[in-house]
Amino acid sequence: MATYNYGLIGIGSDVELGKDGPRIKVNTGVIEARNNADTDFAILRGGHPVDENDLVTKKYLETRAHVIVTGQIDGGSPPAAGTAGRVYICTTAGGAFTLDYLYYDNGTSWEEITPHEGMVIKVTDDLTGGTHEFDADHLYMWDEDGTQWVDLGPAPEVTAVVKNARITIDHTDTGANLIKNVPANSIATKVMVSVTQTFDGTSPGLKVGDASDVDRLMTDQENKLNKVGVYKTDNLYLYGSATDVNATLTIGGSPSQGQALVYLEYAIA
């Protein structure tokens, strides 16, 4: 039978909640939730904050204050929910999914998060192929007036680092092949091409550069696609704005074989 004592105004400083249950303990003026053995902290749950002195829940932190976006949603074919805690962004509208809105995986379904003015998110991987695209390791802020995510640039922890990108191309990949959209203030330092299968056809050639200068980082005289080997150039070119770095393959005749790995190294200032 339950017992009530509404006049009770004081209890001990170390209270067990239920038989063999967790404890609420006072430790030099601080309230702690502890396990029954008092050897570790216990999980304490509550509602999401409303007033300035309310505690912040894990979900509030992940969806409002420290938002890390790890994937994208195509509304026409959304990924299944089931990994609790992840946050995705809708890059192609469709069904119940709104372009540029965030979605929180609660373990069984996607919960919509409407962006608010000044909200900042961190995107961990390149999100491409949708109506809107996002760069990896970049911070974005929601501009309510323009109803859009504004690129703030690389996340602080990815500045003053050296990164790399690579693609594999074969004899069918003629034209420009995107290696990486390097962020602003990147310095291209090295290009390496590993020809693993010789290219046939007529005068196969490979250039590495950008739209303004297709062989800025490697000319077709600095590699030999009809001979297996590794070819390298050293560079020190500063890209002042975000730029696509491409590997441009040219080949004539009727090629039937050829494969190469193209490697780009760049430093983020």
Number of C-alpha atoms within 10 A of each C-alpha: 3 3 5 7 6 6 6 7 6 6 7 9 12 16 16 16 11 9 7 10 13 20 21 21 18 14 10 6 8 7 12 15 18 21 17 19 12 14 8 10 15 15 9 10 10 9 11 14 12 9 7 7 7 11 14 16 14 14 18 15 13 17 23 17 14 15 20 20 24 16 18 26 25 20 17 12 10 17 13 12 16 13 13 14 14 21 24 23 25 24 25 21 19 15 10 9 22 20 18 24 19 24 25 22 18 16 13 11 14 21 14 19 17 12 21 14 12 13 17 22 25 20 25 17 15 17 19 13 12 15 12 16 15 21 22 21 20 20 22 22 18 19 16 13 7 8 12 17 21 14 15 13 17 21 16 10 8 14 16 11 11 15 15 16 14 16 16 16 18 18 21 14 16 17 14 19 17 16 21 19 17 24 23 16 19 25 20 25 18 19 22 19 26 20 24 17 17 18 24 19 15 13 13 21 20 25 23 27 23 19 12 8 11 18 19 16 25 23 16 16 10 16 21 20 26 18 15 16 15 16 16 15 14 13 16 13 15 16 16 12 12 15 18 16 23 24 29 23 21 18 19 12 10 10 14 11 13 22 19 22 15 22 19 22 18 22 21 19 15
